[in-house]
Each structure stands twice: as structure tokens, then as C-alpha cells.
Amino acid sequence: MQVKIDTKEKFHVITPLEQALSATMTDGIKIVLLPYLKNDIRNVVFDMSNVKELDAAAAEQLLHIQQEFYENSASFVTCCISEAVETFLAESELFELLNVAPTQSEAADILQMEEIERELMDDDVLE
């Protein structure tokens, strides 16, 4: 899977260059995204602005990846979803399970808020 990577101070923006994410790409999606959990900057915004089609297997893979990020105290936010993909996700009852933002800027805001929440939770544990 070909992607564009843009590294910011607190997160990476990963933008697939393909117009369709299909079942045959699920391993590629994992290979591209999961290594970020080992980086110093572990939060990811997955920008789907180029994606016009998404199938169920790829959508479920994104959901599993998102869960893995949260289990490892990192954030994963999907943004810039096309209307067709959003409709598919809603019909598949997956849209509500994904952490979705309309724009990259709003995704960054979500990441920052989640980072603050984790810091506050860590402080509560230490007390």
C-alpha cells in the first residue's frame, strides 16, 4: 500500500494514495500502521481523503488497528472520509465504532485531548 507520511510534533498523518482499500490490502494496512506503536511519536491520523471505496475487511482491519493503538496508550483517528465511504461504514455499523473526525485539524484536536486525558489518568494512578 502506498502512503504519504507527514510527521508533526505529536502525531503522524498517514494518507493512503490508493482510491480503494480492499480485503487484499489488509496486511499492507497493518504493515504500514502498526510500526508507529514502536516510535517515540505513536499517535496517528489516518487521512482517507483519497479513498473512494472501502470494503468490509479493510474497514474491520482499521477498527482492529485503532483498538491496538488504544490498548497501547496511543491514539488513532481517521479523518477526511468521503461521503460514499461514510455511507458504507454507517450501513456496516462500523462508523460509530471508529474514531472519526471531519478534517485533519479536528483529528489533531482529538489526539491532543486524548493525550491530555492519558497524562491526567497517569497522574491519578501515581497518587
MARSEBA-486401 format. One record per residue (C-alpha): x, y, z; chain. Coordinates in steps of 0.25 Angstrom, whole numbers, plus 5000, padded with zeros to 4 digits. Example, Ala and Ser with C-alpha at 12.3 -4.5 7.8 and 13.67 -1.06 7.14 Angstrom:
((5049; 4982; 5031); A);
((5055; 4996; 5029); A);
END
This chain:
((5000; 5000; 5000); A);
((5006; 5013; 4996); A);
((5004; 5025; 5006); A);
((5009; 5039; 5008); A);
((5014; 5041; 5022); A);
((5015; 5055; 5029); A);
((5021; 5055; 5043); A);
((5016; 5066; 5052); A);
((5021; 5069; 5066); A);
((5011; 5060; 5074); A);
((5006; 5051; 5062); A);
((5008; 5045; 5048); A);
((4998; 5047; 5037); A);
((4997; 5035; 5028); A);
((4990; 5037; 5015); A);
((4987; 5025; 5006); A);
((4990; 5029; 4991); A);
((4980; 5018; 4987); A);
((4966; 5021; 4983); A);
((4961; 5007; 4989); A);
((4965; 5000; 5001); A);
((4961; 4985; 4999); A);
((4962; 4972; 5006); A);
((4975; 4969; 4999); A);
((4981; 4981; 5005); A);
((4978; 4978; 5020); A);
((4992; 4972; 5022); A);
((4998; 4984; 5016); A);
((4990; 4994; 5024); A);
((4995; 4986; 5037); A);
((5009; 4987; 5032); A);
((5009; 5002; 5029); A);
((5001; 5006; 5042); A);
((5005; 4997; 5054); A);
((5020; 5000; 5054); A);
((5017; 5014; 5059); A);
((5013; 5008; 5072); A);
((5028; 5006; 5074); A);
((5032; 5020; 5071); A);
((5034; 5032; 5080); A);
((5023; 5039; 5073); A);
((5012; 5028; 5074); A);
((4999; 5035; 5070); A);
((4993; 5034; 5056); A);
((4983; 5042; 5048); A);
((4979; 5033; 5036); A);
((4975; 5043; 5025); A);
((4965; 5036; 5016); A);
((4963; 5048; 5006); A);
((4968; 5040; 4994); A);
((4960; 5027; 4997); A);
((4947; 5026; 4990); A);
((4944; 5011; 4993); A);
((4946; 5003; 5005); A);
((4941; 4988; 5007); A);
((4937; 4981; 5020); A);
((4950; 4974; 5022); A);
((4958; 4987; 5021); A);
((4949; 4994; 5030); A);
((4949; 4984; 5040); A);
((4965; 4984; 5039); A);
((4965; 4999; 5042); A);
((4956; 4996; 5054); A);
((4965; 4986; 5060); A);
((4977; 4995; 5057); A);
((4970; 5006; 5065); A);
((4968; 4997; 5076); A);
((4982; 4992; 5077); A);
((4987; 5007; 5077); A);
((4977; 5010; 5089); A);
((4982; 4997; 5096); A);
((4996; 5003; 5095); A);
((4993; 5017; 5100); A);
((4993; 5023; 5087); A);
((4983; 5030; 5078); A);
((4978; 5026; 5064); A);
((4968; 5036; 5058); A);
((4962; 5034; 5044); A);
((4959; 5047; 5036); A);
((4954; 5053; 5023); A);
((4945; 5041; 5019); A);
((4937; 5042; 5006); A);
((4922; 5042; 5006); A);
((4922; 5028; 4999); A);
((4931; 5022; 5010); A);
((4924; 5028; 5021); A);
((4911; 5023; 5016); A);
((4917; 5009; 5014); A);
((4922; 5010; 5029); A);
((4909; 5014; 5034); A);
((4902; 5003; 5027); A);
((4912; 4993; 5032); A);
((4910; 4998; 5046); A);
((4925; 5001; 5047); A);
((4925; 5017; 5046); A);
((4921; 5018; 5061); A);
((4932; 5009; 5065); A);
((4943; 5017; 5058); A);
((4949; 5030; 5064); A);
((4946; 5039; 5052); A);
((4948; 5054; 5050); A);
((4943; 5062; 5038); A);
((4957; 5069; 5036); A);
((4971; 5067; 5039); A);
((4971; 5079; 5048); A);
((4959; 5073; 5056); A);
((4967; 5060; 5057); A);
((4979; 5067; 5063); A);
((4970; 5073; 5073); A);
((4964; 5059; 5077); A);
((4979; 5054; 5078); A);
((4983; 5065; 5087); A);
((4971; 5064; 5096); A);
((4973; 5049; 5097); A);
((4988; 5051; 5100); A);
((4984; 5061; 5112); A);
((4974; 5050; 5117); A);
((4985; 5040; 5117); A);
((4994; 5049; 5125); A);
((4983; 5052; 5135); A);
((4980; 5037; 5136); A);
((4995; 5034; 5139); A);
((4995; 5045; 5149); A);
((4983; 5039; 5156); A);
((4989; 5025; 5156); A);
((5002; 5031; 5163); A);
((4995; 5038; 5174); A);
END
